[in-house]
């Protein structure tokens, strides 16, 4: 019989740094549509006035992130397994075409609605990447002679439009296909290194771009920063509330995080829960590592989010430019072109490609794990759960990019697709708050109960996020 693979938690900063990873992975997922597209659009729409809201939206969600991670680490369960254990009504649906009876808790069914909506969001990012190629290689936008000859009798504008649609289809197929291939050959370590490397460079350069604005007419002043920290509200707040769903750790990332904590090995290192002093000591030590992981990732994505917001407020709002579906990438490229001129366009295009592709990559990897988990939860099939789960994840890594491709071709409006997912994530936040509070009060081991200040901040975080979700629901019903 093999010995348990428990591991003593690191105590010095070097050892802790080696165990960080899950937070870096979701940071790569965060610094994508939420920061590059949605946050920048908020800055372009309202200027500096909501800087306080952007910072608050990033910081308060980390408390839920830690609580969900705490449950996964101490119980060894995935997020869907955790949500399925939350008390409340259970519902069953008979899917005759699959010959299964799907049964799950009310919270799992609520999540499933958001899960489908996030497919629109990631599909929008696929469209954003296609826009990067379209902007970066404008010569390909002109229909070649052989294509024009094959469109005899069709007006020139229509020929150009059809050619552009064909190009975008090809780009989208290349993006989704390459993403599926990389995920099939990669495991946790590859995903962690790939995502971290891709985002780190662009994030640092974006922060540098903010400071470079001081050499232009759009340098950010202390007065503008003070305006942004005044806790005032714009007349139209719906865009900001939609952004709240995806800035920082969105509902999707909150659900992804425990999966990557499990794959990193936090729960395996702690071992099955018991009341022994040895287990309590290991759990407390690895809980400290998990908190460091969450807070380090918070610093990274907050810095990136604030940088993108300031660029949008200073440059796009200053120029009176609006972020729309039709000119998404060309408009966003002004963020760098103002600081670095023509080379800035190419820097932005490469950076946008890196950030958006890494988000599609991580979202696909995470959604594949959720899909496998959902199938096993609903069907109860599989004698060897780990082996069957691994097989299901590989299949999902192929199927999910195909769905992104289909969603993008069906709608074809990147900004609209991203905001559909953003709204769904904002609506999911109150339910995740309920789950986190339930885990804290009824599922947390006594040795891991945090202090009173943590509990107060957890309640503040939960109430604020619930208010945002309820406001979204009210606006849609109205």
C-alpha positions, -999 to +999 in steps of 0.1 A: +000+000+000+014+034-010+021+060+017-001+092+018+014+120-002+009+146+026+034+175+024+046+199+051+036+235+041+064+259+034+071+286+060+096+310+043+088+333+014+109+313-011+090+281-003+056+299-005+065+315-038+072+281-054+037+270-044+019+299-060+001+292-092-037+289-092-041+327-087-016+334-115-037+312-138-069+330-131-051+363-134-043+353-170-080+347-175-090+380-158-066+402-178-086+396-210-121+407-218-128+422-184-098+445-185-089+450-221-124+455-234-150+461-207-129+481-182-115+502-210-150+509-223-162+521-189-133+545-188-141+557-224-178+562-214-175+580-181-140+592-177-122+590-143-153+592-121-155+555-115-119+548-106-129+541-070-155+516-082-130+497-104-106+494-074-133+483-051-146+458-076-112+441-077-104+441-040-136+429-024-140+397-044-108+381-030-127+372+002-151+350-017-121+336-037-104+325-005-135+310+011-142+288-020-105+278-021-107+270+016-136+246+011-118+229-019-086+225+000-100+210+032-127+188+016-110+179-016-141+187-037-145+207-069-167+238-071-196+220-087-195+192-060-194+220-034-224+239-049-243+206-052-239+202-014-255+236-006-289+230+010-321+238-009-344+223-035-331+198-061-343+196-096-342+168-122-345+170-160-349+140-182-327+143-213-342+116-236-318+122-265-289+114-241-308+088-222-300+103-188-318+119-159-298+150-149-303+159-112-286+187-093-291+213-066-308+247-074-273+264-073-259+240-099-288+249-123-283+286-117-246+282-125-255+263-157-273+293-170-242+315-164-219+288-178-237+289-211-236+327-211-198+327-206-196+309-239-208+341-256-182+360-237-153+339-247-167+338-283-165+376-282-128+373-274-123+350-303-139+378-324-115+403-308-085+382-318-099+380-353-101+418-352-064+420-342-054+400-373-077+422-394-061+454-382-026+440-382-027+426-418-049+452-437-036+440-471-055+407-466-088+427-463-088+434-500-104+406-519-080+388-543-087+388-580-097+351-581-123+357-554-137+388-571-141+369-604-160+342-586-185+368-574-197+380-608-228+401-606-223+411-569-216+447-559-181+456-549-191+465-512-209+431-509-179+413-523-156+430-497-180+422-469-182+386-479-144+383-481-140+399-447-165+374-432-146+346-448-113+359-434-128+362-399-141+327-401-106+315-410-090+334-381-116+322-357-110+286-368-073+290-364-077+304-329-101+278-316-082+249-333-048+259-320-063+264-285-077+229-285-044+214-297-023+231-270-047+220-243-046+184-255-008+182-252-005+203-221-010+197-184-012+218-153+024+230-153+023+239-190-010+258-185+005+277-155+037+287-173+020+295-206-006+318-191+017+336-166+043+343-193+018+356-218+001+381-194+031+393-174+048+411-202+017+429-215+005+439-180+039+455-172+039+473-206+004+486-201+014+501-167+044+516-185+020+530-211+001+549-184+032+567-172+043+573-208+011+594-213+029+622-194+049+629-226+016+636-245-014+659-241-032+631-222-011+629-191-031+620-161-032+647-134-036+645-096-070+664-100-083+636-123-072+609-099-089+628-070-121+630-091-120+592-096-117+585-059-146+608-048-172+580-046-195+598-071-218+581-096-223+588-134-258+593-148-256+560-167-244+532-144-255+501-162-222+497-181-202+500-148-225+474-132-220+450-161-182+456-158-184+447-121-193+411-131-159+406-148-134+431-134-111+415-109-122+379-100-155+375-119-181+349-111-164+326-136-130+329-121-144+324-086-157+291-098-125+282-117-102+289-088-109+258-067-102+235-097-067+249-101-061+248-063-069+210-065-047+205-096-018+224-079-021+198-051-032+219-021-059+194-010-036+164-016-009+180+005-032+186+034-048+152+032-084+140+041-100+161+068-098+148+104-094+163+139-058+153+144-033+180+155-011+170+125-039+176+100-048+210+116-012+221+114-009+211+077-042+227+069-033+260+086+000+261+068-014+254+033-042+278+041-016+305+045-001+295+011-036+298-005-041+332+010-008+344-004-017+330-038-051+349-037-036+382-026-007+381-050-031+375-079-053+404-066-024+428-067-016+417-103-051+419-117-059+451-098-028+468-113-037+457-148-074+467-144-066+502-130-040+507-158-065+498-186-092+520-169-069+550-167-058+546-203-095+544-214-104+574-193-074+595-204-071+587-240-105+574-253-127+596-232-103+625-237-106+621-275-144+614-273-140+579-289-166+552-283-158+515-280-181+497-304-185+464-322-175+477-356-142+494-346-133+475-315-096+468-320-087+500-340-103+521-313-085+503-285-052+506-303-054+544-295-044+534-260-008+527-271-006+548-302-009+580-282+020+570-260+043+553-286+031+565-320+030+541-349+051+514-331+025+516-304-001+501-328+020+470-333+028+468-296-009+469-288-018+443-315+008+419-301-003+426-265-040+423-273-033+390-291-014+377-261-040+388-235-071+377-254-056+344-265-045+336-230-080+343-218-095+320-244-069+294-235-075+295-197-113+297-201-113+266-223-091+247-199-113+257-170-146+251-188-134+217-199-129+207-163-163+221-154-180+202-183-164+169-172-175+176-136-210+184-147-213+152-168-202+130-139-224+149-114-255+147-136-251+111-148-232+095-120-215+074-147-179+062-145-164+034-124-130+050-123-139+087-117-104+101-122-097+082-154-131+090-168-127+126-158-094+129-176-110+114-208-139+138-205-116+168-201-097+159-233-130+156-252-142+189-239-110+206-249-120+198-285-157+203-282-157+237-264-135+256-289-159+243-316-188+259-296-169+292-294-164+291-331-202+284-337-213+311-312-190+337-328-202+329-364-238+331-352-236+366-336-204+381-349-204+411-325-175+408-301-185+436-277-221+424-275-209+388-268-186+399-241-213+419-223-237+390-224-212+370-204-205+400-181-241+404-172-246+367-165-215+367-142-229+397-123-262+379-118-244+348-105-224+367-078-252+368-051-256+330-054-218+325-049-220+349-019-246+327-003-225+296-010-194+312+005-212+322+037-227+287+040-193+272+037-179+296+063-206+289+089-213+252+084-183+236+066-152+253+079-130+233+104-127+251+137-089+253+134-093+272+101-119+298+112-105+333+104-108+363+127-137+387+132-123+413+108-122+387+080-158+378+087-168+415+086-151+420+053-166+388+039-201+401+048-194+435+033-180+418+001-211+396-001-236+424+005-220+446-021-219+419-047-255+408-040-266+445-044-249+445-078-265+413-089-300+424-077-296+458-095-287+439-128-319+418-124-340+448-116-327+466-147-334+437-170-369+431-156-377+468-159 
